[in-house]
Amino acid sequence: MRKRRKKRKHFTHLDWHTRDRLEAMRRSEHTQKEIAVVLKVDPGTISREIRMRRRKNGYYDAETAEHKARVKRSNASYKGRKIESDKKLKDYIVGELKRGRSPDEISGRMKREKLPFRAGKDAIYAWLYGVFGQRYCRYLCTRRRRSRRQRRKTKREMIPNRISLTQRPRWGEHAEGDLFVSPTRLGTVASGALVCIPSAQLLLGRMIPNRKPNTMTEAVKKIIMEAHMDDLTLDNGIENKHHDAWGLRTYFADPHSPWQKPHVENNIGLLRKWFIHKKTDLRTVSDKQLQTYLHMLNGKYRKSLGYLSAYEVALKHGIIQKIPYEKGVGEIIRSNCI
């Protein structure tokens, strides 16, 4: 038969009010058993409290006892206690840090070699960022002496009336839209709105001064007037918040799923490769320049189109009625290739 485990006795720490009553009853010369009955604790608790919290002269004072209890509780657990209290573990970690190992490497190696001591990477970082381990932070690749402060995340604003891409009809002239933006260090400044019609690889776009929903609405309304399309697939950027006002059915890809609109993503890469490189400040690119770049790409012979241009396929399918002509195309292209 299995032995029943003894129930662990519940206990509570003495607080300031209880210690004050204990001091008063001690002055009245009550015994420890009498005090324990009044305070509803075990007599051993009263005995230990008096022995451990009294002053050097043997007198029990509630204020002194409370101070000693708080100091002991604050020192009961500190950052890096496990490593600091184990000399072999500490020497091993310090030695590996000096060899250029990261806390993750050290932790994983201890586990792999099945050493008798072990500490996780979080415990090692806690020790390094604590008082006792800070002098060893110079061996880290970052030389950082404290954990990086986490930025408070802004509240995410959801797109209203969002329709999933899975509900898009199978037939029709689908289009895909996306933004290409300036480097992050420049903030949310000028961007480019690009729309691709996959059946013809036709590219349409506009430069926009910012990513506000109203600005995006004006740009898209101009774009959809240039060619025939039945719907538009977008990502979940907040610039698409006013999609209901665009006058076109819109569908949204899943979050963090750029492969669900591959044609516009690939053509943005092509635009970046030929003309507008990734580190370009888009405030220096005019809308006229963008139209010239798109005109050149739409005139290129594509292998995916049987070595026809996007303009030729779009005319054949009735997506556009005529080919736009941009003056100065050759000059701009030559200036970008130099």
For each residue, the residues with C-beta under 8 A, 3 or more apart:
1:
2:
3:
4:
5:
6:
7:
8:
9: 42
10:
11: 41 45
12:
13: 69
14: 18 19 22 41 45 49 69
15: 18 19
16: 19 20 62 66
17: 20 21
18: 14 15 21 22 39
19: 14 15 16 22 23 49 53 62 65 66
20: 16 17 23 24 62
21: 17 18 24 25 38 39
22: 14 18 19 25 26 35 39 46 49 50 60 62
23: 19 20 26 27 60 61 62 65
24: 20 21 27 28
25: 21 22 28 30 34 35 38
26: 22 23 29 30 35 50 60
27: 23 24
28: 24 25
29: 26
30: 25 26 34 35 38
31: 34 35
32: 35 36 43 46 47 50
33: 36 37 43
34: 25 30 31 37 38
35: 22 25 26 30 31 32 38 39 46
36: 32 33 39 40 41 42 43 45 46
37: 33 34 40
38: 21 25 30 34 35
39: 18 21 22 35 36 46
40: 36 37
41: 11 14 36 45 46
42: 9 36 45 46
43: 32 33 36 46 47
44: 47 48
45: 11 14 36 41 42 48 49
46: 22 32 35 36 39 41 42 43 49 50
47: 32 43 44 50 51
48: 44 45 51 52
49: 14 19 22 45 46 52 53 65
50: 22 26 32 46 47 53 54 60
51: 47 48 54
52: 48 49 68
53: 19 49 50 60 64 65 68 69
54: 50 51 58 59 60 61 64 65
55: 58 59 60 61 64
56:
57:
58: 54 55
59: 54 55
60: 22 23 26 50 53 54 55 65
61: 23 54 55 64 65
62: 16 19 20 22 23 65 66
63: 66 67
64: 53 54 55 61 67 68
65: 19 23 49 53 54 60 61 62 68 69
66: 16 19 62 63 69 70
67: 63 64 70 71
68: 52 53 64 65 71 72
69: 13 14 53 65 66 72 73
70: 66 67 73 74
71: 67 68 74 75
72: 68 69 75 76
73: 69 70 76
74: 70 71
75: 71 72 78
76: 72 73
77: 81
78: 75 81 130 131
79: 126 127 129 130 131 132 133
80: 83 84 123 126 127 128 130 132 133
81: 77 78 84 85
82: 85 86 89 119 123 127
83: 80 86 89 90 93 119 123 124 127 133
84: 80 81 90 127 132 133
85: 81 82
86: 82 83 89 90 117
87: 90 91
88: 91 92 116 117
89: 82 83 86 92 93 117 118 119
90: 83 84 86 87 93 94
91: 87 88 94 95
92: 88 89 95 96 106 110 115 117
93: 83 89 90 96 97 106 119 124 127
94: 90 91 97 98 136
95: 91 92 98 99
96: 92 93 99 101 105 106 109
97: 93 94 100 101 106 136 139 140
98: 94 95 139
99: 95 96
100: 97 139 141
101: 96 97 105 106 109
102: 105 106 140 141
103: 106 107 121 124 125 128
104: 107 108 121
105: 96 101 102 108 109
106: 92 93 96 97 101 102 103 109 110 121 124
107: 103 104 110 111 118 119 120 121 124
108: 104 105 111 112 121
109: 96 101 105 106 112 113
110: 92 106 107 113 115 117 118 119
111: 107 108 114 118
112: 108 109
113: 109 110
114: 111
115: 92 110 118
116: 88
117: 86 88 89 92 110
118: 89 107 110 111 115
119: 82 83 89 93 107 110 123 124 127
120: 107 123 124
121: 103 104 106 107 108 124 125
122: 125 126
123: 80 82 83 119 120 126 127
124: 83 93 103 106 107 119 120 121 127 128
125: 103 121 122 128 129 147
126: 79 80 122 123 129 130
127: 79 80 82 83 84 93 119 123 124 130 132 133
128: 80 103 124 125 133 134 136 137 140
129: 79 125 126 133 134 137 145 146 147
130: 78 79 80 126 127 133 134
131: 78 79 134
132: 79 80 84 127
133: 79 80 83 84 127 128 129 130 136 137
134: 128 129 130 131 137 145
135: 138
136: 94 97 128 133 139
137: 128 129 133 134 140 143 144 145
138: 135 143
139: 97 98 100 136
140: 97 102 128 137 143 144
141: 100 102
142:
143: 137 138 140
144: 137 140 147 148
145: 129 134 137
146: 129
147: 125 129 144
148: 144
149:
150:
151:
152:
153: 156
154:
155:
156: 153
157: 238 241
158: 162
159: 162 236 238 240 241 243 252
160: 241 244
161: 243 244
162: 158 159 236 252
163: 167 168 250 251 252
164: 167 251 252 254
165: 168 233 251 252 253 254 260
166:
167: 163 164 251
168: 163 165 174 231 233 251
169: 172 230 231
170:
171:
172: 169 230 231
173: 197 199 228 229 230 317 319
174: 168 197 198 199 229 230 231 232 233
175: 195 196 197 198 229 230 231 232 233
176: 195 196 198 232 233 234 261 263 264
177: 193 194 195 196 220 232 233 234 261 264
178: 193 194 234 235 261 264 265 268
179: 191 192 193 194 211 237 239
180: 191 192 194 268 271 272 276 282
181: 188 191 192 211 282
182: 186 189 190 191 280 281 282 283
183: 186 278 279 281
184: 187
185:
186: 182 183 189 281 283
187: 184
188: 181 191 210 211
189: 182 186 209 210 281 282 283
190: 182 207 208 209 210 281 282 283 285
191: 179 180 181 182 188 207 208 210 211 282
192: 179 180 181 205 206 207 208 276 282 285 290
193: 177 178 179 205 206 207 208 216 219 220 223
194: 177 178 179 180 203 204 205 264 267 268 271
195: 175 176 177 203 204 205 220 223 224 229 232 264
196: 175 176 177 201 202 203 204 263 264 267
197: 173 174 175 200 201 202 204 227 229 314 319
198: 174 175 176 201 263
199: 173 174 313 317 319
200: 197 305 310 313 314 317 319
201: 196 197 198 263 267 298 302 304 305 310 313
202: 196 197 227 298 310 311 313 314 319 320
203: 194 195 196 267 271 294 297 298 310
204: 194 195 196 197 223 226 227 294
205: 192 193 194 195 223 290 291 294
206: 192 193 219 222 223 287 290
207: 190 191 192 193 282 285 286 287 290
208: 190 191 192 193 211 215 216 219
209: 189 190 215
210: 188 189 190 191 215
211: 179 181 188 191 208 215 216 237 238 239
212: 215 216 239
213: 216 217 238 239 240 241 242
214: 217 218 242
215: 208 209 210 211 212 218 219 239
216: 193 208 211 212 213 219 220 239 240 242
217: 213 214 220 221 242 245 246
218: 214 215 221 222
219: 193 206 208 215 216 222 223
220: 177 193 195 216 217 223 224 232 246 248
221: 217 218 224 225 246 247
222: 206 218 219 225 226
223: 193 195 204 205 206 219 220 226
224: 195 220 221 227 229 232 246 247 248
225: 221 222
226: 204 222 223 320
227: 197 202 204 224 314 319 320
228: 173 318 319 320
229: 173 174 175 195 197 224 232 248 319
230: 169 172 173 174 175 249
231: 168 169 172 174 175 248 249 250 251
232: 174 175 176 177 195 220 224 229 246 248 249 250 251
233: 165 168 174 175 176 177 250 251 252 253 260 261
234: 176 177 178 237 240 243 250 251 252 253 261
235: 178 240 252 253 258 261
236: 159 162 240 252 253 255
237: 179 211 234 240
238: 157 159 211 213 241
239: 179 211 212 213 215 216
240: 159 213 216 234 235 236 237 243 250 252
241: 157 159 160 213 238
242: 213 214 216 217 245 246
243: 159 161 234 240 246 250
244: 160 161
245: 217 242
246: 217 220 221 224 232 242 243 250
247: 221 224
248: 220 224 229 231 232
249: 230 231 232
250: 163 231 232 233 234 240 243 246
251: 163 164 165 167 168 231 232 233 234
252: 159 162 163 164 165 233 234 235 236 240
253: 165 233 234 235 236 257 258 260 261
254: 164 165 257 260
255: 236
256:
257: 253 254 260
258: 235 253 261 262 265
259: 262 265
260: 165 233 253 254 257
261: 176 177 178 233 234 235 253 258 264 265
262: 258 259 265 266
263: 176 196 198 201 266 267
264: 176 177 178 194 195 196 261 267 268
265: 178 258 259 261 262 268 269
266: 262 263 269 270
267: 194 196 201 203 263 264 270 271 297
268: 178 180 194 264 265 271 272
269: 265 266 272 273
270: 266 267 273 274 297
271: 180 194 203 267 268 274 275 276 293 294 297
272: 180 268 269 275 276 277 278
273: 269 270
274: 270 271 293 296 297 336
275: 271 272 293 296 336
276: 180 192 271 272 280 282 285 290 293
277: 272 280
278: 183 272
279: 183
280: 182 276 277 284 285
281: 182 183 186 189 190 284
282: 180 181 182 189 190 191 192 207 276 285
283: 182 186 189 190
284: 280 281
285: 190 192 207 276 280 282 289 290
286: 207 289 290
287: 206 207 290 291
288: 291 292
289: 285 286 292 293 332
290: 192 205 206 207 276 285 286 287 293 294
291: 205 287 288 294 295 324 326
292: 288 289 295 296 326 328 329 332 333
293: 271 274 275 276 289 290 296 297 332
294: 203 204 205 271 290 291 297 298
295: 291 292 298 299 324 325 326 329
296: 274 275 292 293 299 300 329 333
297: 203 267 270 271 274 293 294 300 310
298: 201 202 203 294 295 309 310 311 314
299: 295 296 309 310 311
300: 296 297 309 310
301: 305 307 308 309
302: 201 305 307 308 309 310
303: 306 307
304: 201
305: 200 201 301 302 308 309 310 312 313
306: 303
307: 301 302 303
308: 301 302 305 312 313
309: 298 299 300 301 302 305 312 313
310: 200 201 202 203 297 298 299 300 302 305 313 314
311: 202 298 299 314 315 320 323
312: 305 308 309 315 316
313: 199 200 201 202 305 308 309 310 316 317 319
314: 197 200 202 227 298 310 311 317 319 320
315: 311 312 318 319 320 321 322 323
316: 312 313
317: 173 199 200 313 314
318: 228 315 321
319: 173 197 199 200 202 227 228 229 313 314 315
320: 202 226 227 228 311 314 315 323
321: 315 318
322: 315
323: 311 315 320
324: 291 295
325: 295
326: 291 292 295 329
327:
328: 292 331 332
329: 292 295 296 326 332 333
330: 333 334
331: 328 334 335
332: 289 292 293 328 329 335 336
333: 292 296 329 330 336 337
334: 330 331 337 338
335: 331 332 338
336: 274 275 332 333
337: 333 334
338: 334 335
